[in-house]
Amino acid sequence: MQKLFAVRSVRSAIAKNLKFQQHQQAAAFSTSLLLDDTQKQFKESVAKFAQENIAPFAEKIDRTNSFPEEVNLWKLMGDFNLHGITAPGN
């Protein structure tokens, strides 16, 4: 019975991951039609920044609801000019 449950759990996790990947691909395709080259480059650079600097600490950030002390993510985001990004230019 435990093996059956484990197989179902693995199969469910694989199916969820596949659906998530398909959703990501569809979202990337749909947004790529709406963005100019500069916006696409910015989106890619922010995604790379997040993957390299935030993702390694994501579980701890979620668990503690704060940035980890071992790295100053707030400063790194500022150095990457991410603060105030939603503010209009004029």
N, C-alpha and C positions, 0 to 999 in steps of 0.2 A: 504494500500500500504506500509506503514512504517513497519507493522508487517511482511509482506512478505519479505521485504528487510532485516529486522533483522534476520529472520529465515534463509534466504540464506547466510547471513554473518556468522552466527553461524555455519551453516553446512559447509561452506567453511573453516572456521577456524579449525573445527574438522578434516576435510579431510586433510588439510595441516599438522596438528599436527600428524595425523596417519602416513602420508607419511614420515614425518621427523623421527618419532620413528622407522619405518621400515628401513629407511636408516641407522640410528644409529646402529640398531641391526645387519644389514648386514655388516656395516663397522667394528663393533666390532668383528664379527665372522671372517671376512676375515683377519683382522690384527692379531687376536689371532693365526692364523695358521703360521704367519711369525715371531712371537716374541718368544724368550725363556722366561723362568720363571722370570728371573731377570728383563728383559725388560717389561714384563707384570706387575710386581709389581711396577716398576717405573712409568709406564703409569697410573696405578690405583692411586698411591699416588699423582701424579701431578694433576690428575683429581679431587681428593678429596681436595687437597690444593686449586685449582681454585674455586671449588664449595663453599668452606667455606670462603675463603679470598678475592676472586676477584668478584664472581657472585653478592654478595650483593651491589657492587658498579658499576657494569657493565653499567647500564643505565647512571649514572653520568659520567663515564669515556667516554662513547660514545658521550654524549652530549657536554662535555667540552674539549674533546681530551687531557685530562691530568689526572693524578692520584689525587684522593681526598686528601685534606690536613688532614682530620681527622684520616687517617691511612696511615702509610708509607709502601705501597705495595712494593715499590722498595727494601726496607730493608728486608721485609718479604720474598720476592723472593730470595734475596741474602742469607738469613739465611737458606733457603730451597735448596740452591746450584743450582739455576736455571740460574744464570748469566753465560754466556759463554758456555752454554750447547751444542751449535752447533760447538764449536771449536774441532778440532781433538785432540786425545790424544797424538800424537807424533809430 
